[in-house]
């Protein structure tokens, strides 16, 4: 068993129709799949020319991350997305299938580390940045990376997890994104939270909601413990009194 400790100094989350803490508290009490929507976070704090380059996935990352990073310099970033820019990639593949010319810009913005590249440029940020594409427990792998950066001396680390609704053609293979969502966590040293990993003989059954949404339910309420299972790994989040 391995254990890490940390504080969640601040958090922000976004999904269509869910923006404020009150919104998420209401959803957490009675979680439901949100209806399809083209809504995107407000990123009017960015210049119009820069906003034009951002997909909804990127807008979600900026929407939750930017306010948490406000006033902080040299803030490392850990960006996590299991599926990444699936709509943009699907558009590129569709153009290839019909022998249409490809856009170099579209391609450059479809790669998994494009968002942290845009973040670095737009914020003038030169701290360590990591883009992870883990499996169903990417949130926990991102947290391990964040705590490793704290242990190297970073006073705080920004962890952002985002998932976009995949194109319909991917629905057979991608079944863990009930709706588009983003979670931003400002991680600092401390002992408010403990994350432990166990590998019991029989893992827990798969949860209905992805790990970040389950953690949001704990953050939004008074729940002090939540468990996430993925394959033979069981992660336990414990909020200390």
C-alpha positions, 0 to 999 in steps of 0.5 A: 500500500502506498499513501500520499498526503496533500491539501486541496486549497481551492477547486473549480469545476464546469459542465454544461449548466453546472458552474458554481459550487451551488450548482455542483452541490445540487447535482451531487445530491441527485447526480444525473446525466446532463442533456447534450449541449454545445455550451462552453465555459466563458473564457472572455478573459482571453483575447479574441484571437486566442479564444478562436484557437481553443476547442471546448476541451481547451476552454474547459481546461482554461475555464477551471484552471485560469481563476485558480492560477490567478496571481500565482507565478511559477505554478506547475500544471498537470493536465489529465485527459483520457481521451483528449481532443477526440472531436478534433481528431475525428474531423481530421480523420474524416478529412483524410477519408474524403481526401481533403487537404488537412489543416496544419493548425488543426493537427497541431492543436489535436495532439495531447500536449497542445493545451499545456502548450497554449497555456504556457504561451498565453500565461507566459508560464515556464514552470514544469508542465505534464500532459497525461493520458492515463486509463480510468484512474487518470485523476489519481495518476495526475495527483501522484504527479502533482505531489511529486512536484510538491516534494520537489519544492513547488509551493502549489501545483495546478491539476486539471482533468477534462473530458469531452463528449466523444463523437457518436462514431466512438460510442462503442468504445468510449463509455466513460464520459457521461457529459463534458466536464472539467475539474481544476484542483489547486494542490498544496502541501499538507495533510487535509487529504490522504490518497492510498492505493491498495490491490485487494484480491477482489476489486470494487465494481466499476462506479457509475461516474468517472473518478473526477465526478465522484471526487466532486461529489465528495468535495461538494458535500460532507463526505469524508471518504470515497473509493475509486476502483480501476482494474486491480487498483483501488484508490481511497480518498480520505479527508481528515477532520 
